[in-house]
Amino acid sequence: MTGFEGSRRRVAVFGAAGHTGRFVVEELRRRGLAPVAVGRRAEALQAAFPAGVEIRTATVEDAAGLDRAFEGAAAVINCAGPFLDTADAVVSAALRAGAHYIDVSAEQPSAQAVFDRFDGPARAAGLVVLPAMGFYGGLSDLLVTAAMGDWTEADDIRIGIGLDRWWPTEGTRVTGARNTAPRQVIAAGRLAPLAHPAPRLAWTFPAPFGAQEMVEVPFSEVVVIARHLKTASLDTFLSETALKDVRDAATPPPEAADDSGLSAQRFVVETIVRRAGRTRRAVATGRDIYGFTAPLVCEAVQRLLAGDVRVAGALAPGQVFDAGDLLRSLPFEALAVDL
């Protein structure tokens, strides 16, 4: 293998020792890519990964250190939240390294800031910047894009996220405390503040989830979808059970249920798109929202590195990839797109 070929396989993972970061590093290895585990502390990285994984240390406060950490990487995956505190420095360093950037942020302000600041520089560099390519954000964008099909606009989009439980990681708790900006939905065709108190409704998912009480909790998918799809309204609802879990300080962190490292948590995401009296749906079910993020983000990286993507800029997943094709490559328990 030539040095150039090796560099095209090298993917830096910032925040690699975190819960999601560890899943991402292992998924990259499984796909035959060469992860570079990047984080603040060498000891934590060494404890998390076998000897064959390259380890580099860097912090967002040290631009030169980030440059060294990302040197030779073809892509950078940022798994270190809160992304309000990390995305700006990590995107900047990725572009200086000539690398694509992807993160897994659920934070609306972070995703919007990345779009606003880095679209022009990424286009000029011929690189792709993908904020919010995780379970929250990217997955819903792909499902909505697939459900839209040949429609150029929608009257209404609703996203329902059902979790049988939500065991939050430490990173989720820190991000929740940091992310105090008002949440946004789409109303009258533009971003608007979420109503207070948040709307509630009943949602009937396919079995085995069935009927669930839901609360409107919009994540980064609102900003991502608004980036490229036209709709008069967009609302995201989360199961009340999951919301109670994540708000309870006594809820434990995720616990592996088997040798895969995945927890027993099950999820369902259903997107409903309406236009001129017609309805289209896309629904996916799977296991462990943190573990599932790894194949989602790594599939995106692998497609970018394959050289088949002909766009550049700060973009939504549905602008970069064939949504239906990418979704069909992911390890869902079930996937259905009803046009």
Residue pairs with C-beta under 8 A, 6 or more apart in sequence:
6 34
7 72
7 73
7 74
8 74
8 305
9 32
9 33
9 34
9 74
9 305
10 33
10 34
10 35
10 36
10 72
10 73
10 74
11 28
11 33
11 34
11 35
11 36
11 73
11 74
11 75
11 76
11 77
11 301
11 305
12 35
12 36
12 38
12 56
12 69
12 70
12 73
12 75
12 76
12 77
12 94
12 99
13 21
13 24
13 25
13 28
13 35
13 36
13 37
13 38
13 76
13 77
13 79
14 21
14 38
14 39
14 58
14 69
14 76
14 77
14 78
14 79
14 80
14 86
14 90
15 21
15 38
15 39
15 78
15 79
15 80
15 81
15 86
15 171
16 22
16 24
16 25
16 35
16 37
16 38
16 39
16 45
16 48
16 49
16 79
17 37
17 39
17 41
17 44
17 45
17 47
17 48
18 39
18 79
18 80
18 169
18 171
19 169
19 170
19 171
19 253
19 254
19 290
20 79
20 104
20 134
20 169
20 171
20 290
20 293
20 294
21 37
21 39
21 79
21 80
22 48
22 49
22 261
23 261
23 290
23 291
23 293
23 294
24 35
24 77
24 79
24 293
24 294
24 297
24 298
25 35
25 37
25 48
25 49
25 53
26 261
26 294
27 294
27 295
27 298
28 34
28 35
28 298
28 301
29 35
29 53
31 298
31 302
33 298
33 301
33 302
33 305
34 54
35 53
35 54
36 54
36 55
36 56
36 69
36 70
36 73
37 45
37 48
37 49
37 53
37 54
37 55
37 56
38 45
38 55
38 56
38 57
38 58
38 69
38 70
39 45
39 57
39 58
39 80
40 57
40 58
40 59
41 57
42 55
42 57
45 55
45 57
46 55
49 55
56 68
56 69
57 65
57 69
58 65
58 66
58 68
58 69
58 70
59 65
59 66
60 66
60 80
60 85
60 86
60 89
60 90
61 89
63 89
63 92
63 93
66 89
66 90
66 93
67 93
67 96
67 97
69 93
70 76
70 93
70 94
70 96
70 97
70 99
71 97
72 97
73 94
73 97
73 99
74 99
74 100
74 305
75 94
75 99
75 100
75 101
75 102
75 301
75 304
75 305
76 90
76 93
76 94
76 97
76 99
76 100
76 101
76 102
77 102
77 103
77 104
77 297
77 298
77 301
78 86
78 87
78 90
78 91
78 101
78 102
78 103
78 104
78 105
79 103
79 104
80 86
80 90
80 171
81 105
81 107
81 171
81 172
81 174
81 175
82 107
82 110
82 174
82 175
82 178
82 179
83 103
83 105
83 107
83 110
83 111
83 131
83 175
84 107
84 109
84 110
84 113
84 178
84 179
85 178
87 103
87 105
87 110
87 113
87 114
87 131
88 113
88 114
88 117
90 101
90 103
91 101
91 114
91 117
91 118
91 129
94 100
94 101
94 127
94 129
95 101
95 118
95 121
95 122
95 125
95 127
95 129
98 125
98 127
99 127
100 127
100 128
100 129
100 130
100 301
100 304
100 305
101 118
101 122
101 127
101 128
101 129
101 130
102 129
102 130
102 131
102 133
102 297
102 300
102 301
103 110
103 114
103 130
103 131
103 132
103 133
103 134
104 132
104 133
104 134
104 135
104 137
104 138
104 293
104 297
105 111
105 131
105 132
105 134
105 137
105 220
106 132
106 134
106 135
106 136
106 137
106 175
106 219
106 220
107 132
107 175
107 179
107 220
108 181
108 183
108 184
108 218
108 219
108 220
108 222
108 223
109 179
109 181
110 131
110 132
110 220
111 131
111 132
111 137
111 220
111 223
111 224
112 223
114 129
114 131
114 314
115 131
115 223
115 227
115 314
117 314
118 129
118 314
119 129
119 313
119 314
119 315
120 313
122 128
122 129
122 312
122 313
122 314
123 312
123 313
125 312
126 312
127 312
128 304
128 309
128 311
128 312
128 313
128 315
128 320
129 313
129 314
129 315
130 138
130 300
130 314
130 315
130 316
130 317
130 320
131 137
131 220
131 224
131 314
132 138
132 141
132 220
132 221
132 223
132 224
133 296
133 297
133 300
133 317
134 293
134 296
134 297
135 267
135 289
135 290
135 292
135 293
135 296
136 161
136 219
136 220
136 221
136 289
137 219
137 220
137 221
137 224
138 221
138 224
138 296
138 297
138 300
138 317
139 221
139 269
139 284
139 292
139 296
140 159
140 161
140 219
140 221
140 224
140 225
140 236
140 269
140 271
141 221
141 224
141 225
141 316
141 317
141 318
141 323
142 317
142 318
142 321
142 323
142 326
142 327
143 159
143 269
143 271
143 282
143 283
143 284
143 323
143 327
143 337
144 157
144 159
144 221
144 225
144 229
144 271
144 273
144 282
144 318
145 228
145 229
145 316
145 317
145 318
145 323
146 282
146 323
146 324
146 327
146 337
147 271
147 272
147 273
147 280
147 281
147 282
147 337
147 338
147 339
148 154
148 229
148 273
148 280
149 280
149 339
151 273
151 275
151 280
152 230
153 229
153 230
153 231
153 275
154 229
154 230
154 231
154 232
154 273
154 274
154 275
155 231
155 232
155 233
155 274
155 275
155 276
156 231
156 232
156 233
156 234
156 273
156 274
157 186
157 225
157 229
157 231
157 233
157 234
157 235
157 271
157 272
157 273
157 274
158 234
158 235
158 236
158 237
158 271
158 272
159 221
159 234
159 235
159 236
159 237
159 269
159 270
159 271
159 272
160 203
160 205
160 212
160 214
160 236
160 237
160 268
160 269
160 270
160 271
160 272
161 236
161 237
161 238
161 239
161 242
161 267
161 268
161 269
162 203
162 205
162 209
162 212
162 214
162 239
162 242
162 267
162 268
162 269
162 270
163 238
163 239
163 241
163 242
163 245
163 265
163 266
163 267
163 289
164 209
164 241
164 242
164 265
164 266
164 267
165 241
165 242
165 245
165 265
166 242
166 243
166 245
166 246
166 251
166 265
166 289
167 245
167 251
167 252
167 253
167 254
167 255
167 263
167 265
168 176
168 245
168 246
168 251
168 253
168 254
169 253
169 254
169 290
170 253
172 246
176 246
182 193
182 194
183 193
183 194
183 217
183 218
184 191
184 192
184 193
184 194
184 218
184 222
184 223
185 191
185 192
185 193
185 194
185 216
185 218
185 222
185 233
185 234
185 235
185 236
186 192
186 222
186 225
186 226
186 231
186 232
186 233
186 234
186 235
187 233
188 232
188 233
189 230
189 231
189 232
191 222
191 223
191 226
194 216
194 218
195 216
198 215
198 216
198 217
199 215
199 216
199 235
199 237
200 213
200 214
200 215
200 216
200 240
201 214
201 237
202 211
202 212
202 213
202 214
203 211
203 212
203 214
203 237
203 270
204 210
204 211
204 212
205 211
205 212
205 268
205 270
205 283
206 268
206 270
206 283
206 285
206 334
208 266
209 266
209 268
209 285
212 239
212 240
212 241
213 239
213 240
213 241
214 237
214 238
214 239
214 240
215 237
215 238
215 240
215 243
216 235
216 236
216 237
216 238
217 236
217 237
217 238
217 243
218 234
218 235
218 236
219 236
221 236
222 234
222 236
224 316
224 317
225 231
225 234
225 316
225 318
226 234
227 315
227 316
227 319
228 315
228 316
228 318
228 319
229 318
231 273
245 251
254 263
254 265
254 288
254 290
255 263
256 262
256 263
257 263
257 264
260 291
261 291
262 287
262 288
262 291
263 287
263 288
263 290
263 291
264 287
264 288
265 287
265 288
265 289
266 285
266 286
266 287
266 333
267 285
267 286
267 287
267 288
267 289
267 292
268 283
268 284
268 285
269 283
269 284
269 285
270 281
270 282
270 283
271 281
271 282
271 283
272 279
272 280
272 281
273 279
273 280
273 281
274 280
280 338
280 339
281 336
281 337
281 338
282 327
282 335
282 336
282 337
282 338
283 334
283 335
283 336
284 327
284 330
284 332
284 334
284 335
284 336
285 332
285 333
285 334
285 335
286 292
286 330
286 331
286 332
286 333
287 333
292 330
292 331
295 330
295 331
296 330
299 326
299 329
299 330
300 317
300 320
300 321
300 326
303 309
303 321
303 326
304 320
309 320
309 321
311 319
311 320
317 323
317 326
324 337
327 335
327 337
328 335
